[in-house]
Amino acid sequence: MNKDKIRDFFDELAPAWDNDMVIDEKIMNLILDNAKIEEGHDVLDVACGTGVMIPFYLSRNVNSVTGVDLSVRMCEAASAKFHDERVKIVCSDIDDFNPDKTFDNIIIYNSFPHFIDPEKLIMHLTGLLKDNGYLSIAHGASRERINSCHSNISDDIKCELMKIEDLSSMMSRYLDVTAAISDDTMYQIVGRKKVD
């Protein structure tokens, strides 16, 4: 995969992104329940896009939401939508993102197949979690559907979404896995930061 091509791809999609988005509120809320998003939490939304998940976080009265995305145009769209002081949008490669605080919850929603080195990403994000914080990787559709949707996209910008068992094995090197779901409606794995 190639980060420049990934950025260009999502820059092109940004203007129509919200129009093409299908949101199942029941699935979204289940994802947030599993991810342990609660009132007063600080949330990091990785590859936030136009901010599809942000209203769901805010509805739970979180303390803050930091959205990070590689695409300038996605970040511009998200910034234009949210004028809540709790929301901060940062245009950055997540590999280079080193904030001055840690987070209760980190979520990667509908974007995991576009990361070049999944294990490096999990290791980096684990370091951005508070003790007992949660990292969640989720999709609002089945693994089969996600891979099918990506089947006609260049390998420069995606890889296949891993089997949940393989991702669970990888994540368990860094986090205590608390949920692993892969069914006809969704895909999600959640890990809690281990405390020494």
N, C-alpha and C positions, 0 to 999 in steps of 0.2 A: 504494500500500500504506500501511497504517497501523500503526505500532509498537505502539500500545496494543491494537489488535485482534489482532496477532500474539502478544503476550504473553498475552492472555486465552485465545486459541485453544490455546496450548501448556500453559497452566496447567490447562485442562480435560482435556487428553489425558494429562497426567503420570501419574495413578494407574494407568492401564492400559498405559502406553507399553511397558514391558518385556515384558508378556504378548503384545503384538501384534508384537514385533520378531522378524524372521527374520534369523538370522545365518549367513552362509556363511563359515566360517573360512578356506577357501582364498582367497576374494575379499578378505576382510579382510587377510590376510597379504600378498597381492599389492599391495593398496593401500599398506600400510605399507612394503613393499619399495621400491615406486616413489617413495614419499615420503621415503625414506632415513632412516627411524627406526632409530636405532642405540643401542647401550649407551652410557650416560653423557650422553645428550642431554637437553636441556630442551625439553619439548613444550607447545605451546599448542593446546588443543582448543576451537575456536570453535563456539558453539551446541552445547555438549557434551551437552545433554539430561540423561538419567539416567546418563550415563557409559558408554554401550555400548562405546566404543572403549578406555576406560581399561585394562581387563584386558589388552588386546593390547599397549598401550604398556608396561605394567609387566612383561609376559612378556619384553620385550626389554631389561630392566634399564636403563630410562632413569633419568636423575638426578632429574627432576621432571616432573609433569604439572599444568598449570594449566588447569582447565576453566572456561569462561565461558559463561553463558547468560542470556538476557533474562527467562526464565520463573522466577519464584520457586519454583514447585512442582517444576519440573524440577531446579533446584539443590538443593532440599531432598531430593529422592529420591536424587540423586547423592551428596550429603554423607552420607546415611544408609548408603549401601552401601560407602563406602571410608573405612577408618580407617588408611590407610598414610600415613606422614609425608611421602612423596613427592608426595601428591595434595593439591591445593588447589582448591576450587570457589569461584568468584566469581560472584555475581549482578549482572550489569551489561549495559548496552547496549555492544556491542563498539566502537561509534563513540566511546564515552566512556572506554574502557579504556586506561589509560596506566600499565603496570606499571613497576617499578623495575629490570627486567632485560629482556634480549632472549632470543630463543629460537632453538634450532637448527632446529626444525620447527614449523610451524603447519599444522593440518589443519582443514578445514571438511568435515564428513562428513554427507551426507544432509540438508543444510539450505540449500544455496546459493540456491534459488528464493525464499527468504523474506527476502532482503536487499534493501532498497529501492534502494540505489545500488551496484551491484557494483564499478564502477571505483573509487569512493571507498573502498570496503572493501579492495580489493586494495592501493591506495596506502597506506592506514593500516597494514595488516598488514605490508607490505614494511618499513615503518619499525620494526616490532617484531622483525625478524629479525636474527640475527647475520650478519656477513659470510659469504657462501657458505651461508647457511641456506636452507631449502626451505619454500615455501608449496604446499600441496596442496588442491585442491578435488575431492571425490570422492563418488560415489554407488555403492552396492552393487547397482545395477540399471541397465538401459539408459536412455538419455535418453527414448526413446519411452514406456517404462513409467513413469518418473517423471512425465512430463507427463500421461500418462493417469490416474495416481493423483490428480493435482492438478486434474483437469478439473472436478470437482464442488465445488471449494473456492472461496470468495469471492476475487475479485481484490484485496480489502483485505489479504489475508495471503500472497499468492504471485504470482509471475510465471512465465512459461515458462522452463524450463532452457535456456540458450543452446546453440546449436550449438557443438561443440568448436572449430571453426575460428574462430568469432567470439570465444570466450573466450580462445583462444590468442593472437589478435591483440591483445586488450585487455591480457592479462597480459604480453605481450612488451614493452609500454611501460615496465614496471617491473622485470621479471625475465627471466632467460634460461630459456625453456621447455625442460625436459628430458624431458617425457613428455606425450603427449596421446592418450588412449584413449577411444573411444566405440564400444562394440560391443554385442552382445546380452546381455552379463552385467554390464557395469560402465561407468562414466563417470569419468574422472580426468584432471586436468591438474596438472602439477607445474612450478613455476618456482624457479630458484635465484637468490638475491640477487646482483645484479651488484656487483662490487667495483671502485671507481674506481682 
